[in-house]
Amino acid sequence: MRKSYRVKKEADFQTVFQTGNSKANRNYIVYRLEKPGQKHFRVGISVGKRVGNAVHRNQVKRRIRQGLQELKPQLKTDVDFLVIARPHADRLTQVEAKANLVHVLTLADLLTDEVRE
């Protein structure tokens, strides 16, 4: 995912975290913040040390990025959101990770209707 699609600055990250709405499932937490007039969504990914060592954390981040890349056409454009992995996320396969990601993004109302069916 290109840099323009990422929430990278600490201030932006904290704004979404503190003022955004959150939804969660067993493996992910999603915070969302509406940004009217924005051309495309921006996403921040956080995987804490409780998930595992650096190798496992990087694998989890890659799975999240891959799932978001596949869902990119169905994601709403006028929003910044954060995906935070919970400790059990490192045990998921790519298919399970994407299914969990679709579930939590649906709960957070970030997907258009085509994917929800």
Helices and strands as residue ranges (DSSP letters): G 3-5, H 10-19, E 21-24, E 28-34, E 42-47, G 49-51, H 54-71, G 72-74, E 79-85, G 87-91, H 94-107, H 113-116
